[in-house]
Amino acid sequence: MCESDHAGETGMTDVAFPHRFSPPRVTLRQLRLVTGLILFSFVVTHFLNHAVGLVSIDAMEAVRNVRTAITRSLPGTVILATALVTHFALGIAVFVGRRSLRIRMHEWVQLAFGLLIPLLLMRHIIGMRGAHEFAGVNDNYTYALWVMWTSEAWRQAALMTLVWVHGCIGLHHWLQFKSWYRELKWLWVSLVTLVPALSYAGFASAGRAIRYETDFQSPFTPEQYDFLVGLMNYEFYGYLGILAAVVVARIGLGLFDHYRHKINVTYTGGQRVSARRGLSVLEMSRLNNIPHASVCGGRARCSTCRVRVIEGPADEPPPDSNERHVLQRVGAPANVRLGCQFRPTSDITITTLLPAATADAVSGLIDKYFWGVEQDVTVMFCDLRGFTKLSEQRLSYDVVFLLNQYLGRMSEVIADTGGYVDKFMGDGIMAIFGMDKPAKQGASEALQATRAMGGVLDALNQSLHEELRGVLEMGIGLHSGTAILGRIGAAGKSAAARGVTALGDTVNTASRLESACKELDMQAIISKTVTDKAGLDVSTLETRSIDIRGRAQPIEVVLVKRATQLPALESLSAQDLLR
């Protein structure tokens, strides 16, 4: 549903909130992200250092010396310590401040693992950095492996698992809407699996070597050992106390909210709920089992939870910088707010900008095409030339037979080369290449399809020459660029809802290039963007700049008299695709 939907259908007047936007500043969410990235960078280098244990302990030490030259310098220590304390404090604040705990399973996992990490992490820090600072111990890998293998091995493995899973979930939440992240999903899955596996293996291999090949003596005096163990115990029980206090605070705030003044929220679908002031609209929906879409989980990273305020006071809290950024990106008017960020203070009437029945069916699923994504793709338009004349004085089933022969064979070629048939338009086809692949591969497959379609057309003309009493001609237009991919036009489980289509200037340009084929008497007109992206040598073909209706500037294209004249493309390797 777009922002221009008519609110007048509800019989109510849209509320226009004043644009009282707060000035740009570093938000708590951004601070949490930055500190998380700092800590995750440290974790990755630490894990890779462990993995070098598969080579030798000396190699581990050599890498460690380089790593600690940064992390144990004064700036490095200050940055890491600040990031650790800040990230933990912000995580506790988010947990305590969350008014609804109706969240998805992976969010529970991230929250639970984040709260458990300090139980094991502080013991690790005290045993390593604490031993170095308080007892003057050289906490190199020889010492660390001797201490941890095998009595502390399970704690080390548990800590690594908690940290890795917590960090990877956070990274996924941050990057899931980036096209390059989705395109390289296979790479991220491989790294998420291999890095901890190699780290575990390196740690175990080096630990066995230390125990069975090295004569190591304890560096502690009895007093130093007792002090460090006592410190670990104080830390353990102290943190349990902090956790208990946090849980009590969360329960106390929940009880306080329960008895606070409540406001009434009316949905245009007919539901009316009484909710605690301070909740976001998304939290109100979830607490009252009202379907409300939210792909990013309420982090203000998408716009799927946005609502239109139909009735309510004009002095509601204005959008903060996070909400403002998303709303400006989608061009939302002043009376549209993000459901996950908008916390009304008075009675309001709202409408969700996604039909409730649809939200109920898919709100728990991440279907990127349902919500729409921007992606670099190659779009093809292909249309028969002169088919109307050929179909004159033919029986209807003859026309259908010829069309099915042509459209069927062409759609098979598109599918076989990796494309997706978007739609059939009479005697024309629209196809998309590179939907779930790198843009370079999509452009390459579109060119391969164009060349093959030229051959198929020649074969059809030969096999159907008696039925045709003429010759089939076609025009193909290809263009690459950013397009919006989404399921458009219907909700639920209908066939229209299941289909994916492309929108945007890239689509319009490809259509105009196909139309230009007739004017220029060409079988295919391909934008230079496509051939450059695919790395195709077109020096033997004619290139020129042509004017396209709807574009201010001419576009450079490759003119192809017969599609079979296109040079063949070699298969692309994985290395080529990443270039």
N, C-alpha and C positions, 0 to 999 in steps of 0.2 A: 504494500500500500504506500503510495507516495504522499508527500507532505501536502499536496494540493487537494486532498480528499475534502469533500464538502461537509463541513460540520453542520450546515443548515439542515441536513437530513435528520439530525437528532432533535431538532426543535430548540436548540440551545445556541447561545452566542459564544464564540470562541473568546477566551481570555487572552489578552495581549499583555504579557509580562514586560516590564521595562527592562532594557538591556543593561542591567547593572552588573557588568562583568567585573570580576576582581582582576587586578593587574597580574601580568605574568610573574610567576615565581616558582621556585622549586617546591613541588608538592610532596606530601608524605609518601604517596604512592611512588613517585619518581625516586625519592630518597631510598625507599625500600628496594626498588629495582636496582639502583646503582650499587648499594651496599651488597645486595645479593650477587650481582655480577662480579664484584671484587672478590667476595668469598668463594664463588664458584671457580674463578680463575685460579685462586690459590689451591683449591681442591683438585682441579684438573692437573696442574703441574705436580702436585704431591702424588697423585695416583700414577702419573707417568713415571715419576721417579721410582716408585715402588716396582713398576713393571720392568725397569732396567735390571732388577734383581734376577731376571731370567738370564742375564749375561754374566754378571759377577757382582760381588759386594763392592769391589774396587770401583766398578763402573757406577754403582749406585752412589758411592761417596763423591765421585767426580761430578756427577750431575747435581747432587745435593749442595756442593760447595758453590756452584753457580747460582742455584736457586736461593740459598740462604744469604748470599751476598746482597740480595735485594730484600728479601722478606725480613731479615734480621737487622737490616740497617735501621737507623733511627726513623727516617721517613716511612720505611716499609712497616716497621713495628707499629707506629702511630696509626697509619692508614688501616692496617689489618685489625688492630684492637678497636679502633673507632667503628669500623664497618661491622665487626662482630657484635659489639654492644648495641649499636644503633639498630641493626637488623633484628636482633632478638627483642629489643624493646618495642619496636614497631610491630613485630609479629604478635607480641602479647597484647599490645593496644588494639590491634585488629580483632583478636579473639575476644577480648573483653567487650569491645565496642560493637561487635556483631549482634544485632538484635534478633536475628533468626539463624538457627543452626540447621535449617533445612537446605543443605548443600549437597552437591554430588559426591559420589564415593571418592573420586580422585582428589577432591578438595579436602575431604576428611583425612585421607592418607597423608597429604602434604602437611596439614595442620598437626596431626598426631605425631608424625615423624619429626617435624620441627620442634615440638615441645619435648620430645624424648632425646634429641641430639645432645643437649647440655649435660644430661646424666652421664654420658660416656665421654663427651668431649673434654669436660673439665678434668677428668681423671687422666686423660691422655696428655693434656697441656701441662698438668702438674708433674706427671712422670717424665716429661721431656723438657720443656722450657723451664719448669719449676726446678727440676733437678740441676739444670745448668746454672740458673740464677742463684739458687739458695745453697747448693752444695758444690758448685764449681765443676760439675760433671761435664765431660765432653759428650754431649748427647748425639753422637754420630750414629750411623746405621749399625755399627758393631754393637754399641751399647743398646740401641733401641730393639734390635732383633733378639739380643740375649735376654732382655727384660721381658719381651712380649711373647716369645716363642718358647713353650706352647701355652703357658698358663693364661696369658692375656690374648691369645689368638682369636678366641671367639668374640671377645669384646671389640677387638680391632675390626673383625669382619662385620660385626653388627653396626659399628659406628660408620664404617665405609658405606654400608648399604643404606642406612638412614640418611646420611648426607647426600649420597648420589641420587637416590630416588626423590628426595625433597627438592634438590636443585634442578633436576631434569623436569619435574612437573612445573616448577616455576618458569623455566626457560620455555617450555611448550606453551604455557599460558601467554607468554609475552610474544612469541614468534608465530603462533598458529595462523595468523591472518596474513603473513608475509608470503608472497607468491614464490620467492626463491626458496623459502623454507619448505613449502609443500612440494616443489619440484624436486628437491634433493632429499626427500623423505627417506629413501633407501640408505643414503649416506649417514643421516643422523641416527637411524635405527642401528646401523652397524657400529657407529661410535659409542652409542649408549650401551651397547652390549659388550663391545671389545675392551673399552677402556677399563671398566671395573674388573672384567675377567682377567685381563693381563696383569692388573694391579694385584689382585688376589694371588695369582700364580707367582708373580715375582716376589711378593712378600713371603709366601710359603717356601719357595725354593731357597731364598736367602736365609730364612729362619732355620731350615734344616741344615744348611751349610754351617751356620754359626754354631749350632748345638753340637754337631758331630765333627767339625773340622777345626774349631777354634777353642783355645784354652783362655777363657775370659774370666777375670776375677771381679767380684762386686766392688764398685767404686765408693760405696757408702760405708760410713761408720754406723754403728747401731743407733746412735742418736739421730743422725741424719735420716736414716731409714724410717725410724719411728715418727719423726716430724712429718715427712712426706706422706706416710700412710695416714697419719692423723688428719693432715690437711685434706686428703682425698675423702676421708669419712665425713669431715665437716662440710665439705662441698656437696657430697651426695645428699646428706640429710637436710642441709640448708636449701638445696634446690627443690627437694621434695616439699619443704615448707613453702617455698615461693610458689610452686605449682598449686599447692593446696589453697594458698591465699588468692591466687588468680581464679581458681574455680569458685571459691566463696564469693569473690567480687563479681564474677559473672552471674552467679545465682542471685546475689543481692541486687544487681542492676535489673535482672529479669523481674524480680518481685517488685522493685520500685516502678519499673515500666508498667507492670500489670495494674497498679493502682493509680497511675498517672491519668491525667485528663485524656480522654480519647476523642478522636475525630472520626467523622463519617466519610467514607470514600464510596462514591457511586460509579459503577461502570456502565457505559452506555448499553451493554448487553443485557442489563437488568439487574445484575448483582449489586448488593449494597452491603458493605462491611463496616464494622466499628473496629478501629485499630488504634494502637498506642501512638501518641505523638512521638516523633523521633525515628520512626521506621521509614525506610524508603518504600516507594510504591511497589517495587519488586518484592521486597520482604513482606509487605502486606498481602500481595497476591499469593505468595507461597504459603504463608501462614493460614490462609483461608482457602487453600486448594483451588485457587482460580488460575487457570492456565495462563502463563506469561512467559514468552520466549526470552531467552538470554543465553546466547552462545558463549560469551566470554566468562560467564559465571558471576556477573555483577562487578566487573573490574573497570568499567568505562573504557573498554578497548574495542567495543563494537557498538552498533546502534540498534540492535534488534529488539531491545527492551523499551524503546522510546514510546512515549504516550503523548496524546494531545489533551491539554487541559481545556475542558469545555466550559466549566463554571468554577469559580473560586476567586478569592481575593487577589488583587494585583500585586500585593506586597509580600508574596512568598519569597523565601530565600533564593537569590539569583544563582545561576550556574557557577561552579568553581572553574578553575582553569582546565581541569581534566574534562569535565562535561562540556564546557564551551568549545574545546578543541574538536570533539567528536561531532557536536551539533553543527559547527561551522563547516566541517568537512562534508557533511551530507546536505548542507544548505537548508537546515531546519528553520522554520519560522519561530517567532518569539514565544508562541504558546505550546511549543513541543519541547519536552524534557526527556532526559534519560530516566527510565524507571528505577535503575539501580542507584542513581545519585540524588534524585528528587525526593526530599523529605518534607512533605506538606505540613503546615502548622494549623490549618483550618479545614473545614469541610470543603471537599472538592468533588467535581464530576469529571471523569476522564474517559478516554477511549484508547485502547491499545492499538497501535498501528499494524498489528498482525491479527487476523481473525482468530478468535478464541479457540474454535474447533481445530484450526491448523496448529496453533501453539500446543494444544493438548496432545496432538499426535506426534509432534516433532521436537518439542522444547527440550527433551532430554537427549536428543541426537544432534550430532554436529554434521549437518549436511551443508557443505560450503556453498553448493549451488542453490540451495533453498534461500539462503540469505543473500546470495550474490557475491561474486569475487571479481576483482580486477586482475587480469592475467594477460601476459604477452602471448598471443596466438596468431595463427595464419588463417584467414577466412577465404573460402572459395565460393564463388557464384558460377554456376554453369547453366546455360539455357540453350534450348534447341532453336535453330534459325529456320524460319519458313515452315514450321510445322502446321500452322493454320491452313496454309495453301495445300500442303500434302494431305491434310485430313478432310478436305472438301470432297463431297460426293462419296464418302466412305461410310459404311455402317458403324454404329457406335462401338460394337465389340471389336471391330478392326482397329479403331482409334485407340481403345484401351489396350489391345494386344501390342500395338507398336510402342505405346508409351511404356508399358510394363517391360518390354524387351529393352528399351533404352534406359529407363530409370533403374531397372533391376540390375543391369550389367554395370552401369556407372556407380551405383551405390555399393556394389560388391567391390569394385576397384578402390573406392574411397576407404571402405572398411579394411580391406586387405593391406592397404598401405599405411594404416594407423589413424585414419581420420574418423570423424563422427558426423553422420548425416543429421544436420539440424532439422531441416524440413524439406518437403517437396512443395513446389509452388507451380502447379499446373505442369508444364513441361520443363520446369527448372529445378535445380537442386542448390541448397545452401549447405556447406559443410565447414566444420571447424577442425583444425589440426593443432596439436600441441596442448590439448586441454590438461593432461596430466603428465606432460613431458617437458623437457627444456625447450625453450623457444627455437633454438637452432635445429633441433630434431623435428619440431613441428613444421618449420619452413621446408626442410629437406623432404619430409614425407608428402607435403602438398605438391612440391615439384615432381616427385616421383609419380604421384597420382595423376597429375596433369598429363605427363608424358604417356602413361599407360592408358588414360582415357582417350587420347588421340588414336592409339592403336585399336582400342575396342570399337571406336566409332567406324574406323575403316573396315573392321571385321563385320560389324552390323550392316553396313552399306553393301558389303559383298554378299552376305547371307540372305538379306532381305530385299535384294534388288528387284525381284519380281513383284513382291508385295508393295514396295515403295513407289514404283514408277517415278522415281526421282532420287535425290541424294539427301541424306540427313546432314545438316551442318550445325555446328554448335559454337558457342562463344564461352570462354572461361576467363574470369577475373580473379586475381590473387593479390592479397595485400596482408602485410604483417603489422602488428602493433597491439597496443593495449585495448582490450575490450572487456565489457562487463558480462560475465557468464552467470546465468541464473535460470531458475524455473519460473517462468513468467506466465500469467494469465489465468491460473486456476489453483485452487487449494485442495488439499486432501489427497486422495489416491486415484484421481482421474488420470487418464492418459496424458492430458495436457500438463498436469502437474509433474508428471514423471520426466517429461522432456526438458532438455537444457537448450537454451538459445543464447545468442550473443548479441550485444547491443553496443552502439557507440560509433565513433567516426571511422574506425577500422572496417566495420561492417559496411557502412555507407560507401566508403571508398572502393572496396572490393566490388560492390554492386555497380558502381559507376564505371569501373574498368571493364566489367563484363558487357555493359551496354555499349561501351566504346568499340568493342570488337566488331560490331556491325558497321559502324561508321568508317573504321580504318581497314575493314576487310581482313581481319586477323582471327585466327582460331583461339588465341590466348593472348591476353595482355597482363603482364606480371609486374608489379611494382619492384623497383630496384631494391627496395628494402628487403623483399623476400629473397632475392638471389644473393644479396650481400650477406644476409643472415645465414643462409645455407652454405655459403662459400662456393656458389656455382659460377663457373667461368662462362660468361655470356659474350665474349669478345667476337664470336662468329655471328651473333644476332644483332639486330638493329635496336638501338636504344634512343630514346628521345624524351623530351619533357612535354607533357600534354596538360591542358586545362581540364579540371574536373569540377563539375557543378557542385557548389556547396563548399569548395575549398578556395581560400584566398590566394594560395600559391600554387603554381604548377607542380606536378608530381613527375619524377623521372621513372620511366617504365621501360620494360623490355617487350618488344613486339615479336610475336611468334606466329608465323604464317600457318604452320602446321605443328600441332603439339608434339608430334613424334620427332620434330627437329631439335627438341630440347636435349642438351647434353645429358648423359646418364650421370647420376651421382653415385659415388662409392658409399658403401655402408659406413656409418659413423661409429667410431669407437667411443668408449666411455670418456676417454681423455678429450676427444674432440668436442663432446657435448658440454664439457665443463669450461671450455674456453670462452 
